[in-house]
């Protein structure tokens, strides 16, 4: 993995961790709900680690109710940031992943986040 991608992955992991900590400290996920961003962070980390993500896992990663996670997965798909496909091993399961456009956008953002003024 290239150094700038390694740094982007570290930034994504840290951002996702901070979001979970914020919820624990303030005691309510409802105060800071950004399910689409949580899904994108989760899928970027999975992409960088080469791990598959099911729709149900992505909904859990959204830190919101499953219906909210599903709705945001549909929006992210419509925007061309994620793609869905049937699991090759279990056709009952649907897998999600960032598209090339999604990966590029996440890396562009995460690299910007590293350039703190």
C-alpha positions in Angstrom: 0.0 0.0 0.0 1.3 3.4 -1.0 2.3 5.7 2.0 -0.5 8.3 1.2 -3.1 5.5 1.0 -1.8 4.1 4.3 -2.2 7.6 5.8 -5.7 7.9 4.3 -6.6 4.5 5.9 -5.3 5.7 9.3 -7.3 8.9 9.0 -10.4 7.0 8.1 -10.0 4.6 11.1 -9.4 7.5 13.4 -12.4 9.4 12.1 -14.6 6.4 12.5 -13.3 5.7 16.0 -13.8 9.4 17.0 -17.4 9.2 15.8 -18.1 6.2 18.1 -16.3 7.9 21.0 -18.4 11.0 20.5 -21.6 9.0 20.7 -20.4 7.3 23.9 -19.3 10.5 25.6 -22.5 12.5 24.8 -24.7 9.5 25.3 -26.8 9.7 22.1 -26.2 8.8 18.5 -29.2 10.9 17.6 -27.3 14.1 18.3 -24.7 13.5 15.7 -26.3 11.3 13.0 -24.5 11.1 9.7 -25.2 7.5 8.6 -24.0 8.1 5.0 -20.6 9.3 6.2 -20.3 6.4 8.6 -21.1 4.0 5.8 -18.5 5.6 3.5 -15.9 5.5 6.2 -16.7 1.8 7.0 -16.6 0.8 3.4 -13.3 2.7 2.7 -11.7 0.9 5.7 -13.0 -2.4 4.4 -11.8 -1.6 0.9 -8.3 -0.8 2.1 -8.2 -4.0 4.2 -9.6 -6.1 1.4 -12.6 -7.2 3.4 -16.0 -7.8 2.0 -19.0 -6.0 3.5 -22.6 -7.3 3.4 -25.6 -4.9 3.3 -26.4 -5.9 6.9 -22.9 -5.1 8.1 -23.0 -1.8 6.3 -26.2 -1.0 8.1 -24.5 -1.8 11.4 -21.6 0.4 10.3 -24.0 3.3 9.8 -24.7 3.4 13.5 -28.3 3.9 12.8 -31.5 1.7 12.5 -31.4 -0.8 9.7 -34.1 1.1 7.8 -32.0 4.3 7.9 -28.9 2.4 6.8 -30.8 0.8 3.9 -32.1 4.2 2.8 -28.7 5.7 2.8 -27.2 2.7 0.9 -29.8 3.4 -1.8 -28.8 7.1 -1.9 -25.1 6.3 -2.1 -25.8 3.8 -4.9 -27.8 6.4 -6.8 -24.9 8.8 -6.5 -22.5 6.2 -7.9 -20.4 6.0 -4.7 -21.2 2.4 -3.8 -22.2 -0.7 -5.8 -24.2 -3.8 -4.7 -23.7 -7.3 -6.0 -24.8 -10.8 -5.0 -22.4 -12.7 -2.8 -20.7 -15.3 -4.9 -20.9 -17.9 -2.1 -24.3 -17.1 -0.7 -26.8 -15.8 -3.2 -29.2 -14.8 -0.5 -26.7 -12.1 0.7 -25.9 -8.8 -1.0 -22.5 -7.3 -0.7 -21.6 -3.6 -1.0 -18.4 -1.9 -1.9 -17.2 1.5 -2.9 -17.1 2.2 -6.6 -13.9 3.5 -8.1 -15.5 7.0 -7.9 -16.2 6.4 -4.2 -12.7 5.3 -3.5 -11.2 8.3 -5.3 -13.6 10.7 -3.5 -12.8 9.2 -0.1 -9.0 9.3 -0.7 -9.2 12.9 -1.9 -11.2 13.9 1.2 -9.0 11.9 3.7 -5.8 13.3 2.2 -7.3 16.8 2.6 -8.1 16.0 6.2 -4.4 15.2 6.8 -3.4 18.7 5.6 -4.4 20.4 8.8 -3.8 24.2 8.6 
